[in-house]
Amino acid sequence: MEQKETNKEVTFEQNLARLEEIIGTMEKGDVPLQESLALFEEGVQIVRRCSALLEGAEERINMLLSKDEDGQPVIVPFEHSG
């Protein structure tokens, strides 16, 4: 149930799978309050990580789709800041 990998090692798909697992557990309604709060907090952290991954992908796509003033594609080097 716990993720032992660091955030940088966990893929978007793994984060999404864990989030689905958390939602499923909480939807059952039989989780004690403290555990529900811990799961909710973990879920919020996962959503933030997924959002950052998606923003990075969007930035990369925008760079790949960049064009110069003549409408020609421009290759812009991607510098990952993570």
N, CA, C and O atoms as a GROMACS GRO file, in nm:
protein
  328
    1MET      N    1   0.082  -0.119   0.000
    1MET     CA    2   0.000   0.000   0.000
    1MET      C    3   0.087   0.125   0.000
    1MET      O    4   0.050   0.225  -0.062
    2GLU      N    5   0.202   0.123   0.068
    2GLU     CA    6   0.290   0.238   0.068
    2GLU      C    7   0.381   0.235  -0.052
    2GLU      O    8   0.421   0.129  -0.100
    3GLN      N    9   0.414   0.354  -0.102
    3GLN     CA   10   0.510   0.363  -0.211
    3GLN      C   11   0.647   0.386  -0.151
    3GLN      O   12   0.666   0.481  -0.076
    4LYS      N   13   0.740   0.300  -0.182
    4LYS     CA   14   0.874   0.312  -0.128
    4LYS      C   15   0.968   0.378  -0.225
    4LYS      O   16   1.083   0.408  -0.190
    5GLU      N   17   0.922   0.402  -0.348
    5GLU     CA   18   1.006   0.466  -0.448
    5GLU      C   19   1.001   0.617  -0.427
    5GLU      O   20   0.905   0.669  -0.371
    6THR      N   21   1.105   0.686  -0.472
    6THR     CA   22   1.103   0.831  -0.463
    6THR      C   23   1.012   0.884  -0.572
    6THR      O   24   0.981   0.814  -0.668
    7ASN      N   25   0.970   1.009  -0.557
    7ASN     CA   26   0.880   1.072  -0.654
    7ASN      C   27   0.937   1.068  -0.795
    7ASN      O   28   0.862   1.051  -0.891
    8LYS      N   29   1.068   1.085  -0.808
    8LYS     CA   30   1.130   1.090  -0.940
    8LYS      C   31   1.127   0.954  -1.009
    8LYS      O   32   1.135   0.948  -1.132
    9GLU      N   33   1.118   0.848  -0.934
    9GLU     CA   34   1.119   0.714  -0.992
    9GLU      C   35   0.979   0.666  -1.030
    9GLU      O   36   0.965   0.569  -1.105
   10VAL      N   37   0.877   0.731  -0.978
   10VAL     CA   38   0.740   0.687  -1.001
   10VAL      C   39   0.686   0.753  -1.127
   10VAL      O   40   0.691   0.875  -1.141
   11THR      N   41   0.635   0.672  -1.219
   11THR     CA   42   0.583   0.724  -1.345
   11THR      C   43   0.444   0.783  -1.326
   11THR      O   44   0.378   0.762  -1.224
   12PHE      N   45   0.400   0.856  -1.426
   12PHE     CA   46   0.265   0.912  -1.425
   12PHE      C   47   0.163   0.800  -1.410
   12PHE      O   48   0.068   0.812  -1.332
   13GLU      N   49   0.184   0.693  -1.484
   13GLU     CA   50   0.089   0.580  -1.480
   13GLU      C   51   0.086   0.514  -1.342
   13GLU      O   52  -0.021   0.475  -1.295
   14GLN      N   53   0.202   0.503  -1.278
   14GLN     CA   54   0.206   0.445  -1.143
   14GLN      C   55   0.135   0.536  -1.043
   14GLN      O   56   0.063   0.488  -0.955
   15ASN      N   57   0.156   0.667  -1.057
   15ASN     CA   58   0.086   0.763  -0.970
   15ASN      C   59  -0.064   0.752  -0.989
   15ASN      O   60  -0.140   0.751  -0.892
   16LEU      N   61  -0.108   0.743  -1.114
   16LEU     CA   62  -0.250   0.734  -1.143
   16LEU      C   63  -0.310   0.605  -1.085
   16LEU      O   64  -0.420   0.606  -1.031
   17ALA      N   65  -0.237   0.495  -1.098
   17ALA     CA   66  -0.285   0.367  -1.043
   17ALA      C   67  -0.299   0.376  -0.891
   17ALA      O   68  -0.396   0.326  -0.834
   18ARG      N   69  -0.202   0.438  -0.825
   18ARG     CA   70  -0.209   0.453  -0.680
   18ARG      C   71  -0.327   0.543  -0.642
   18ARG      O   72  -0.396   0.515  -0.543
   19LEU      N   73  -0.350   0.648  -0.717
   19LEU     CA   74  -0.462   0.737  -0.690
   19LEU      C   75  -0.595   0.661  -0.703
   19LEU      O   76  -0.685   0.679  -0.621
   20GLU      N   77  -0.606   0.578  -0.803
   20GLU     CA   78  -0.727   0.497  -0.821
   20GLU      C   79  -0.745   0.400  -0.704
   20GLU      O   80  -0.857   0.376  -0.659
   21GLU      N   81  -0.634   0.346  -0.655
   21GLU     CA   82  -0.639   0.256  -0.540
   21GLU      C   83  -0.688   0.331  -0.415
   21GLU      O   84  -0.772   0.280  -0.340
   22ILE      N   85  -0.637   0.450  -0.395
   22ILE     CA   86  -0.679   0.532  -0.280
   22ILE      C   87  -0.827   0.564  -0.289
   22ILE      O   88  -0.899   0.551  -0.190
   23ILE      N   89  -0.873   0.604  -0.406
   23ILE     CA   90  -1.015   0.637  -0.425
   23ILE      C   91  -1.101   0.515  -0.396
   23ILE      O   92  -1.204   0.526  -0.329
   24GLY      N   93  -1.060   0.400  -0.448
   24GLY     CA   94  -1.136   0.277  -0.424
   24GLY      C   95  -1.146   0.244  -0.276
   24GLY      O   96  -1.252   0.204  -0.228
   25THR      N   97  -1.036   0.259  -0.205
   25THR     CA   98  -1.034   0.231  -0.061
   25THR      C   99  -1.127   0.327   0.013
   25THR      O  100  -1.203   0.286   0.101
   26MET      N  101  -1.119   0.454  -0.022
   26MET     CA  102  -1.201   0.553   0.048
   26MET      C  103  -1.349   0.540   0.013
   26MET      O  104  -1.435   0.569   0.097
   27GLU      N  105  -1.380   0.497  -0.108
   27GLU     CA  106  -1.520   0.482  -0.148
   27GLU      C  107  -1.590   0.370  -0.071
   27GLU      O  108  -1.712   0.371  -0.058
   28LYS      N  109  -1.514   0.274  -0.020
   28LYS     CA  110  -1.574   0.165   0.057
   28LYS      C  111  -1.640   0.219   0.183
   28LYS      O  112  -1.738   0.162   0.231
   29GLY      N  113  -1.587   0.328   0.237
   29GLY     CA  114  -1.649   0.391   0.353
   29GLY      C  115  -1.620   0.326   0.486
   29GLY      O  116  -1.674   0.368   0.588
   30ASP      N  117  -1.536   0.224   0.488
   30ASP     CA  118  -1.508   0.156   0.615
   30ASP      C  119  -1.367   0.185   0.668
   30ASP      O  120  -1.313   0.109   0.749
   31VAL      N  121  -1.309   0.295   0.623
   31VAL     CA  122  -1.175   0.332   0.665
   31VAL      C  123  -1.186   0.428   0.783
   31VAL      O  124  -1.263   0.524   0.778
   32PRO      N  125  -1.109   0.404   0.889
   32PRO     CA  126  -1.111   0.496   1.004
   32PRO      C  127  -1.071   0.638   0.962
   32PRO      O  128  -1.001   0.657   0.863
   33LEU      N  129  -1.115   0.735   1.039
   33LEU     CA  130  -1.094   0.875   1.007
   33LEU      C  131  -0.946   0.907   0.986
   33LEU      O  132  -0.911   0.970   0.886
   34GLN      N  133  -0.860   0.867   1.076
   34GLN     CA  134  -0.717   0.898   1.065
   34GLN      C  135  -0.658   0.841   0.935
   34GLN      O  136  -0.580   0.908   0.868
   35GLU      N  137  -0.696   0.719   0.901
   35GLU     CA  138  -0.646   0.658   0.779
   35GLU      C  139  -0.703   0.730   0.657
   35GLU      O  140  -0.634   0.749   0.557
   36SER      N  141  -0.830   0.770   0.666
   36SER     CA  142  -0.892   0.845   0.555
   36SER      C  143  -0.818   0.976   0.531
   36SER      O  144  -0.792   1.014   0.417
   37LEU      N  145  -0.783   1.045   0.639
   37LEU     CA  146  -0.709   1.171   0.626
   37LEU      C  147  -0.572   1.148   0.564
   37LEU      O  148  -0.528   1.226   0.480
   38ALA      N  149  -0.504   1.041   0.607
   38ALA     CA  150  -0.372   1.010   0.552
   38ALA      C  151  -0.383   0.976   0.403
   38ALA      O  152  -0.301   1.019   0.322
   39LEU      N  153  -0.487   0.899   0.367
   39LEU     CA  154  -0.507   0.864   0.227
   39LEU      C  155  -0.540   0.989   0.145
   39LEU      O  156  -0.492   1.005   0.033
   40PHE      N  157  -0.624   1.075   0.201
   40PHE     CA  158  -0.660   1.199   0.131
   40PHE      C  159  -0.535   1.284   0.107
   40PHE      O  160  -0.515   1.336  -0.003
   41GLU      N  161  -0.452   1.296   0.209
   41GLU     CA  162  -0.329   1.374   0.196
   41GLU      C  163  -0.238   1.314   0.089
   41GLU      O  164  -0.182   1.386   0.006
   42GLU      N  165  -0.223   1.183   0.090
   42GLU     CA  166  -0.141   1.116  -0.013
   42GLU      C  167  -0.201   1.140  -0.151
   42GLU      O  168  -0.128   1.166  -0.247
   43GLY      N  169  -0.333   1.133  -0.162
   43GLY     CA  170  -0.400   1.157  -0.289
   43GLY      C  171  -0.375   1.297  -0.342
   43GLY      O  172  -0.352   1.315  -0.462
   44VAL      N  173  -0.380   1.397  -0.254
   44VAL     CA  174  -0.354   1.535  -0.295
   44VAL      C  175  -0.210   1.548  -0.346
   44VAL      O  176  -0.186   1.614  -0.447
   45GLN      N  177  -0.116   1.486  -0.277
   45GLN     CA  178   0.024   1.490  -0.320
   45GLN      C  179   0.041   1.424  -0.458
   45GLN      O  180   0.116   1.474  -0.542
   46ILE      N  181  -0.028   1.315  -0.480
   46ILE     CA  182  -0.021   1.245  -0.609
   46ILE      C  183  -0.080   1.332  -0.719
   46ILE      O  184  -0.023   1.342  -0.828
   47VAL      N  185  -0.193   1.396  -0.692
   47VAL     CA  186  -0.256   1.484  -0.791
   47VAL      C  187  -0.159   1.596  -0.828
   47VAL      O  188  -0.148   1.631  -0.946
   48ARG      N  189  -0.090   1.651  -0.730
   48ARG     CA  190   0.007   1.758  -0.758
   48ARG      C  191   0.123   1.706  -0.843
   48ARG      O  192   0.166   1.775  -0.936
   49ARG      N  193   0.172   1.587  -0.813
   49ARG     CA  194   0.281   1.530  -0.893
   49ARG      C  195   0.234   1.505  -1.036
   49ARG      O  196   0.306   1.537  -1.132
   50CYS      N  197   0.114   1.449  -1.051
   50CYS     CA  198   0.061   1.423  -1.185
   50CYS      C  199   0.042   1.553  -1.262
   50CYS      O  200   0.072   1.560  -1.381
   51SER      N  201  -0.007   1.655  -1.195
   51SER     CA  202  -0.026   1.784  -1.259
   51SER      C  203   0.107   1.840  -1.308
   51SER      O  204   0.116   1.893  -1.419
   52ALA      N  205   0.211   1.829  -1.225
   52ALA     CA  206   0.343   1.879  -1.265
   52ALA      C  207   0.397   1.800  -1.384
   52ALA      O  208   0.456   1.857  -1.476
   53LEU      N  209   0.376   1.668  -1.384
   53LEU     CA  210   0.420   1.586  -1.497
   53LEU      C  211   0.346   1.625  -1.626
   53LEU      O  212   0.407   1.634  -1.732
   54LEU      N  213   0.216   1.650  -1.615
   54LEU     CA  214   0.138   1.690  -1.732
   54LEU      C  215   0.181   1.828  -1.782
   54LEU      O  216   0.188   1.851  -1.903
   55GLU      N  217   0.208   1.920  -1.690
   55GLU     CA  218   0.255   2.053  -1.730
   55GLU      C  219   0.388   2.043  -1.803
   55GLU      O  220   0.411   2.113  -1.902
   56GLY      N  221   0.476   1.957  -1.755
   56GLY     CA  222   0.605   1.936  -1.821
   56GLY      C  223   0.588   1.880  -1.961
   56GLY      O  224   0.656   1.922  -2.054
   57ALA      N  225   0.497   1.786  -1.975
   57ALA     CA  226   0.470   1.727  -2.106
   57ALA      C  227   0.411   1.832  -2.200
   57ALA      O  228   0.447   1.837  -2.317
   58GLU      N  229   0.320   1.914  -2.148
   58GLU     CA  230   0.260   2.020  -2.231
   58GLU      C  231   0.366   2.120  -2.276
   58GLU      O  232   0.365   2.163  -2.392
   59GLU      N  233   0.456   2.155  -2.186
   59GLU     CA  234   0.564   2.248  -2.222
   59GLU      C  235   0.652   2.189  -2.332
   59GLU      O  236   0.693   2.258  -2.425
   60ARG      N  237   0.679   2.063  -2.319
   60ARG     CA  238   0.763   1.995  -2.418
   60ARG      C  239   0.693   1.990  -2.554
   60ARG      O  240   0.756   2.012  -2.658
   61ILE      N  241   0.563   1.961  -2.554
   61ILE     CA  242   0.486   1.958  -2.678
   61ILE      C  243   0.484   2.096  -2.742
   61ILE      O  244   0.501   2.109  -2.864
   62ASN      N  245   0.463   2.199  -2.661
   62ASN     CA  246   0.463   2.335  -2.714
   62ASN      C  247   0.595   2.370  -2.779
   62ASN      O  248   0.598   2.437  -2.882
   63MET      N  249   0.706   2.324  -2.720
   63MET     CA  250   0.837   2.350  -2.780
   63MET      C  251   0.850   2.277  -2.913
   63MET      O  252   0.906   2.331  -3.009
   64LEU      N  253   0.798   2.156  -2.918
   64LEU     CA  254   0.808   2.077  -3.042
   64LEU      C  255   0.722   2.137  -3.152
   64LEU      O  256   0.750   2.119  -3.271
   65LEU      N  257   0.617   2.208  -3.114
   65LEU     CA  258   0.527   2.266  -3.212
   65LEU      C  259   0.561   2.412  -3.244
   65LEU      O  260   0.489   2.477  -3.320
   66SER      N  261   0.670   2.463  -3.188
   66SER     CA  262   0.709   2.602  -3.213
   66SER      C  263   0.743   2.622  -3.360
   66SER      O  264   0.797   2.533  -3.427
   67LYS      N  265   0.709   2.741  -3.409
   67LYS     CA  266   0.738   2.774  -3.550
   67LYS      C  267   0.803   2.912  -3.555
   67LYS      O  268   0.778   2.997  -3.470
   68ASP      N  269   0.887   2.932  -3.657
   68ASP     CA  270   0.947   3.064  -3.675
   68ASP      C  271   0.850   3.154  -3.750
   68ASP      O  272   0.737   3.114  -3.780
   69GLU      N  273   0.893   3.276  -3.781
   69GLU     CA  274   0.803   3.372  -3.846
   69GLU      C  275   0.760   3.330  -3.986
   69GLU      O  276   0.661   3.381  -4.038
   70ASP      N  277   0.834   3.236  -4.048
   70ASP     CA  278   0.796   3.185  -4.180
   70ASP      C  279   0.706   3.062  -4.169
   70ASP      O  280   0.668   3.004  -4.270
   71GLY      N  281   0.672   3.024  -4.046
   71GLY     CA  282   0.586   2.908  -4.027
   71GLY      C  283   0.661   2.776  -4.029
   71GLY      O  284   0.600   2.669  -4.029
   72GLN      N  285   0.793   2.782  -4.030
   72GLN     CA  286   0.873   2.660  -4.031
   72GLN      C  287   0.895   2.611  -3.887
   72GLN      O  288   0.910   2.691  -3.795
   73PRO      N  289   0.895   2.478  -3.868
   73PRO     CA  290   0.918   2.424  -3.733
   73PRO      C  291   1.054   2.468  -3.679
   73PRO      O  292   1.152   2.474  -3.752
   74VAL      N  293   1.056   2.497  -3.551
   74VAL     CA  294   1.179   2.537  -3.483
   74VAL      C  295   1.211   2.432  -3.378
   74VAL      O  296   1.124   2.395  -3.300
   75ILE      N  297   1.334   2.385  -3.377
   75ILE     CA  298   1.375   2.290  -3.275
   75ILE      C  299   1.426   2.370  -3.157
   75ILE      O  300   1.523   2.446  -3.168
   76VAL      N  301   1.360   2.351  -3.042
   76VAL     CA  302   1.399   2.421  -2.921
   76VAL      C  303   1.450   2.316  -2.824
   76VAL      O  304   1.377   2.222  -2.792
   77PRO      N  305   1.573   2.329  -2.776
   77PRO     CA  306   1.625   2.230  -2.682
   77PRO      C  307   1.542   2.228  -2.554
   77PRO      O  308   1.506   2.332  -2.499
   78PHE      N  309   1.513   2.109  -2.507
   78PHE     CA  310   1.435   2.092  -2.385
   78PHE      C  311   1.531   2.075  -2.269
   78PHE      O  312   1.612   1.982  -2.267
   79GLU      N  313   1.521   2.164  -2.174
   79GLU     CA  314   1.604   2.155  -2.054
   79GLU      C  315   1.514   2.116  -1.938
   79GLU      O  316   1.436   2.196  -1.888
   80HIS      N  317   1.527   1.991  -1.898
   80HIS     CA  318   1.446   1.938  -1.789
   80HIS      C  319   1.495   1.995  -1.658
   80HIS      O  320   1.614   1.989  -1.628
   81SER      N  321   1.403   2.050  -1.579
   81SER     CA  322   1.443   2.112  -1.454
   81SER      C  323   1.404   2.027  -1.333
   81SER      O  324   1.392   2.078  -1.222
   82GLY      N  325   1.384   1.896  -1.356
   82GLY     CA  326   1.340   1.813  -1.244
   82GLY      C  327   1.448   1.732  -1.192
   82GLY      O  328   1.427   1.656  -1.097
   0.00000   0.00000   0.00000
